[in-house]
């Protein structure tokens, strides 16, 4: 229902603001729950529901390492991020923030590996 509708300007603006705040804290190493996890965390996209009540932050890690540990750490820090968003934005209602592993890169990787497969390359000729 309405899933394929383009996000509104407001949704995009809110997502962009949340992204900036989350990325800033991750990049500065200020997320206590991620301390000791030796991988880079990249926020790939942020989506906000049409009613602005829910926000999903999609991320990847270097080489897909420690995904579950990072996911756990970020999810535990969700309220911390929500408080930061509340103080750094003028949003009347701060959405609930959820974190998800972005699997789109895995798919791209699988496709590239398939295309490099000699049998597939043979079929493509």
C-alpha positions as CSV (number, residue, x, y, z in Angstrom):
1,X,0.0,0.0,0.0
2,X,1.6,3.2,-1.2
3,X,5.1,1.7,-0.9
4,X,6.2,2.7,-4.3
5,X,5.1,6.4,-3.9
6,X,7.9,8.9,-4.2
7,X,8.9,10.3,-0.7
8,X,7.7,13.8,-0.1
9,X,10.1,16.8,0.2
10,X,9.5,16.8,3.9
11,X,10.3,13.1,4.2
12,X,13.5,13.6,2.2
13,X,14.5,16.7,4.3
14,X,13.9,14.9,7.6
15,X,15.8,11.8,6.4
16,X,18.7,14.1,5.3
17,X,18.9,15.8,8.7
18,X,18.8,12.5,10.6
19,X,21.5,11.1,8.2
20,X,23.8,14.0,8.9
21,X,23.5,13.6,12.7
22,X,23.9,9.8,12.7
23,X,26.9,9.9,10.3
24,X,28.5,12.7,12.3
25,X,28.5,10.7,15.5
26,X,29.6,7.5,13.8
27,X,32.4,9.2,11.9
28,X,33.7,10.9,15.1
29,X,33.7,7.6,17.0
30,X,31.2,8.9,19.5
31,X,28.9,5.8,19.6
32,X,30.0,4.0,22.7
33,X,28.3,0.7,21.6
34,X,30.6,0.6,18.5
35,X,33.8,1.0,20.5
36,X,36.1,-2.0,19.9
37,X,34.5,-3.1,16.7
38,X,37.2,-2.9,14.1
39,X,35.4,-1.9,11.0
40,X,34.2,1.3,9.2
41,X,30.5,1.9,9.2
42,X,28.9,3.6,6.2
43,X,25.4,4.9,6.2
44,X,24.1,4.1,2.7
45,X,20.6,5.6,3.0
46,X,18.0,6.9,5.4
47,X,14.2,6.6,4.8
48,X,11.4,8.1,6.8
49,X,7.8,6.9,6.8
50,X,5.1,9.2,5.2
51,X,3.8,10.0,8.7
52,X,7.3,10.8,9.9
53,X,7.0,8.4,12.8
54,X,9.6,5.9,11.7
55,X,13.0,6.3,10.3
56,X,15.2,3.5,8.9
57,X,19.0,4.0,8.7
58,X,20.6,1.5,6.2
59,X,24.3,0.8,6.7
60,X,27.2,-1.3,5.5
61,X,30.5,-2.2,7.0
62,X,33.9,-2.6,5.4
63,X,33.9,-6.0,3.6
64,X,30.7,-6.8,5.4
65,X,32.6,-7.5,8.6
66,X,31.0,-7.5,12.0
67,X,27.5,-6.6,10.6
68,X,25.6,-8.2,13.5
69,X,27.8,-6.6,16.1
70,X,27.5,-3.2,14.5
71,X,23.7,-3.7,14.0
72,X,23.4,-4.5,17.7
73,X,25.5,-1.5,18.8
74,X,23.6,0.9,16.6
75,X,20.2,-0.5,17.7
76,X,21.2,-0.1,21.3
77,X,22.2,3.5,20.6
78,X,18.9,4.3,18.8
79,X,17.5,6.3,21.7
80,X,20.8,8.2,22.0
81,X,20.5,9.1,18.3
82,X,16.8,10.1,18.7
83,X,17.8,12.5,21.6
84,X,20.5,14.0,19.4
85,X,18.0,14.5,16.5
86,X,15.6,16.1,19.0
87,X,18.1,18.6,20.2
88,X,19.7,19.4,16.8
89,X,16.5,19.8,14.7
90,X,13.3,21.7,15.1
91,X,11.2,18.6,14.5
92,X,8.0,18.5,16.6
93,X,8.0,14.8,16.6
94,X,11.3,12.8,16.3
95,X,10.8,9.5,14.5
96,X,11.7,6.2,16.0
97,X,15.0,5.2,14.5
98,X,15.7,1.6,13.3
99,X,18.9,0.3,11.8
100,X,19.1,-2.2,9.0
101,X,22.0,-3.8,7.1
102,X,22.0,-2.7,3.5
103,X,22.1,-5.9,1.5
104,X,22.0,-4.2,-2.0
105,X,25.9,-4.3,-2.1
106,X,25.9,-8.0,-1.5
107,X,23.5,-8.5,-4.4
108,X,25.8,-6.4,-6.7
109,X,28.8,-8.4,-5.5
110,X,27.0,-11.7,-6.3
111,X,26.1,-10.5,-9.8
112,X,29.6,-9.3,-10.5
113,X,31.0,-12.7,-9.3
114,X,28.5,-14.5,-11.6
115,X,29.5,-12.4,-14.6
116,X,33.1,-13.2,-14.0
117,X,32.3,-16.9,-13.8
118,X,33.9,-18.6,-16.9
119,X,30.7,-20.6,-17.7
120,X,28.6,-17.5,-17.6
121,X,31.1,-15.5,-19.6
122,X,31.1,-18.2,-22.2
123,X,27.2,-18.1,-22.4
124,X,27.3,-14.3,-22.8
125,X,29.5,-14.5,-25.9
